[in-house]
Amino acid sequence: MQPIVIVGGFMSFAMLYDSMRDALEALTGRSVFIVETHSYDWLPSVSTWGWAYLLGKVERTVRRAVRESDAGKVTLIGHSAGGVLARLYLSPQPLWGHAYRGLDYVDSLITLGSPHANRGGVARGGRLSRWVERHYPGACFEEVTYTSVAGKLIRGERTGTPRERFAYGTYKQISGKGDDWGDGMIPIKSALLSGARQIVLEGVGHFTGFGGPWYGSREVIPLWWQQAGGDHVRTSKSNSDGSGDAVSRGK
């Protein structure tokens, strides 16, 4: 059965995704691997050399997942900046002298709250997002099925609650418009990748601590996994009620 590989977000470390891995394994029956990173691994990511360093970690995890399965391909899931990095990993073109050619090993990419359209500075990952979008725009590779997932939890408000004010500031840096809706960190319009299957989840935050469940919560994973074309689940109870929490926009 095809394994799953998770690429965490900016300044994250692998342990943060342990519960997400466990929930995915329970739901799908697949083996799930997490790219082993530490917060300090992201510090050089303001440069192309830093991207290559992180891509090496993604490559090693994907190759390991392929070796330990008989599927030959993986489903790649990128959270936040990890989703943008995952798009770059697919490229057959060399970066710092090495071609990672992730498209040879990945047939499905799912991004969760990833800032694909990002006008922010280096501190917000804007350089990486703009570089990837310039060289590999949208759902660039036909060999790969792209799904982008956005959360709709908080509308930014300059004079609102602390969470609304924080969202206003981050949305404005990323999209230029602070009073958008988003997951508390990434505005919806930045997280939806052009040409990809697009899913908006009501009441879902960027990560734990944003005032609601996040993309990796046990009750949320089935909402995007099955819409993203997940071909096997052990139980479908989580979204058999037709609750409509997810709004899907077709590819």
C-alpha positions in Angstrom: 0.0 0.0 0.0 1.3 3.5 -0.9 3.0 5.2 2.0 2.4 8.8 3.1 5.2 11.3 3.8 4.6 14.5 5.9 6.7 17.6 5.5 6.3 20.0 8.4 6.1 23.8 8.4 8.5 26.6 9.1 10.4 26.3 12.3 8.6 23.0 13.2 10.1 19.8 14.4 9.0 16.3 13.5 7.5 15.4 17.0 4.7 18.0 16.4 3.2 15.8 13.8 3.2 12.5 15.7 -0.5 12.7 16.5 -1.3 13.5 12.9 0.8 10.5 11.7 -1.0 8.2 14.2 -4.4 9.5 13.0 -3.6 9.1 9.3 -2.3 5.5 9.9 -5.5 4.6 11.8 -7.7 6.2 9.1 -5.9 4.8 6.0 -4.0 1.7 7.0 -0.9 3.2 5.3 2.5 3.7 6.7 3.2 7.3 7.4 6.7 8.9 7.6 7.6 12.3 8.9 10.5 14.3 7.5 12.9 14.6 10.4 13.5 18.3 11.0 14.3 20.5 14.0 13.4 24.2 14.3 17.0 25.2 13.6 17.0 23.4 10.3 14.7 26.1 9.0 17.0 29.0 10.0 19.0 29.0 6.7 15.8 28.7 4.6 16.0 32.3 3.6 18.6 31.2 1.0 18.5 28.7 -1.8 21.2 26.8 0.0 18.9 26.4 2.9 16.2 25.1 0.6 18.5 22.5 -0.8 19.5 21.4 2.8 15.8 20.9 3.6 15.1 19.2 0.3 17.8 16.7 1.1 15.9 15.7 4.2 12.7 15.3 2.2 14.5 13.2 -0.4 15.9 10.8 2.2 12.5 10.3 3.8 10.7 9.7 0.5 13.3 7.3 -0.7 13.1 5.4 2.6 9.3 5.2 2.3 9.6 3.9 -1.2 12.2 1.2 -0.2 10.0 0.0 2.7 6.9 -0.4 0.5 6.1 -2.1 -2.8 4.1 0.8 -4.2 6.9 2.7 -5.9 5.2 6.1 -5.2 4.2 8.1 -2.1 1.5 10.6 -1.2 3.3 13.8 -0.1 1.6 16.0 2.5 3.1 19.5 3.2 1.9 21.7 6.1 2.4 25.4 5.8 5.8 26.2 4.3 6.3 22.5 4.0 3.8 22.5 1.2 5.7 25.1 -0.8 8.9 23.2 -0.2 7.2 20.0 -1.4 6.3 21.7 -4.7 10.0 22.5 -5.2 11.0 18.9 -4.3 9.0 17.7 -7.4 11.2 19.6 -9.8 13.6 17.6 -12.2 15.8 20.7 -12.4 19.0 20.8 -10.2 19.3 23.1 -7.2 22.8 23.6 -5.9 24.0 20.9 -8.3 21.5 18.2 -7.3 18.2 17.3 -9.0 15.7 15.8 -6.5 13.2 14.7 -9.1 10.4 14.1 -6.6 7.9 13.7 -9.4 9.5 10.3 -10.0 8.4 9.2 -6.5 5.3 11.3 -5.8 1.9 11.0 -7.6 -0.2 13.0 -5.1 0.7 16.2 -3.3 -1.6 17.6 -0.6 -0.8 21.0 0.9 -2.4 22.2 4.2 -2.5 25.9 4.9 0.5 26.6 2.6 1.3 30.2 1.6 1.5 29.6 -2.2 0.8 33.2 -3.0 3.1 35.1 -0.6 4.2 38.7 -0.9 5.8 38.7 2.5 9.5 39.1 3.3 12.1 36.4 4.1 10.8 36.1 7.6 7.4 34.9 6.2 8.8 32.6 3.6 7.9 35.0 0.8 11.1 34.5 -1.1 10.6 30.7 -1.3 7.0 31.0 -2.3 7.7 33.6 -5.0 10.6 31.6 -6.4 8.6 28.4 -6.6 5.7 30.1 -8.2 7.9 31.8 -10.7 9.7 28.6 -11.8 7.0 26.0 -11.2 3.6 27.9 -11.2 0.5 26.4 -9.9 -0.1 22.7 -10.3 2.9 22.5 -12.6 3.5 18.8 -13.2 0.8 16.8 -14.9 2.2 13.5 -13.4 1.1 14.7 -10.0 -2.4 15.3 -8.6 -2.3 18.5 -6.5 -4.8 19.3 -3.7 -4.6 22.5 -1.7 -6.5 22.9 1.6 -7.3 26.2 3.4 -8.9 26.8 6.7 -11.6 29.3 7.4 -11.4 30.1 11.1 -10.6 33.8 11.7 -11.2 37.0 9.8 -8.5 39.5 10.4 -9.5 42.6 12.2 -7.1 45.5 13.0 -8.9 46.5 16.2 -10.5 43.1 17.1 -9.5 40.4 19.6 -5.9 39.5 20.0 -6.3 36.5 17.6 -8.1 38.7 15.1 -5.3 41.4 15.3 -2.6 38.7 14.9 -4.4 37.3 11.9 -4.8 40.8 10.4 -1.0 41.4 10.7 0.0 38.0 9.2 -2.6 38.1 6.4 -1.6 41.7 5.4 2.1 40.7 5.2 1.3 37.6 3.1 -1.5 38.8 0.8 -1.6 42.6 1.3 -5.1 42.5 2.8 -5.5 42.1 6.5 -9.2 41.7 6.8 -9.4 38.5 4.8 -10.6 35.1 6.2 -8.0 32.4 6.8 -6.8 29.8 9.3 -5.4 32.4 11.7 -2.0 32.5 9.9 -2.5 32.0 6.2 -5.3 33.7 4.3 -7.6 31.5 2.2 -6.7 33.0 -1.1 -3.0 32.4 -0.5 -3.4 28.8 0.5 -5.4 27.8 -2.6 -3.1 26.7 -5.4 -4.0 27.6 -9.0 -4.9 24.5 -11.0 -5.1 22.2 -8.0 -8.2 20.7 -6.4 -9.1 23.3 -3.8 -10.8 22.6 -0.4 -11.8 25.1 2.2 -12.5 23.8 5.7 -14.8 25.8 8.0 -13.6 26.3 11.5 -10.1 24.9 11.0 -7.0 26.6 12.2 -3.4 26.7 11.1 -2.1 24.7 14.0 -3.1 23.9 17.6 -3.7 26.9 19.8 -5.6 28.9 17.2 -9.0 28.4 18.8 -10.2 25.4 16.9 -9.1 22.1 15.4 -6.3 22.2 12.9 -5.6 20.3 9.7 -3.9 17.4 11.5 -6.7 16.9 14.1 -8.2 13.5 14.1 -11.7 14.8 13.3 -10.4 17.1 10.5 -8.2 14.7 8.5 -11.1 12.7 6.9 -12.6 15.9 5.6 -9.7 16.7 3.4 -8.3 13.2 2.9 -11.3 11.8 1.1 -11.9 14.9 -1.0 -8.3 14.8 -2.0 -8.9 11.4 -3.5 -7.7 9.2 -0.6 -8.4 5.7 -2.0 -8.6 3.7 1.2 -9.9 4.4 4.6 -10.5 2.0 7.5 -13.6 3.9 8.6 -15.8 6.5 6.9 -17.8 7.5 10.0 -16.0 10.9 10.3 -17.6 12.3 7.1 -20.5 10.0 6.4 -23.0 12.5 7.9 -22.8 14.9 5.0 -22.2 17.7 7.4 -20.7 20.0 4.7 -17.8 21.2 6.9 -15.7 21.1 3.8 -16.3 23.2 0.7 -14.6 21.7 -2.3 -13.8 23.7 -5.4 -13.0 21.4 -8.4 -9.7 21.2 -10.2 
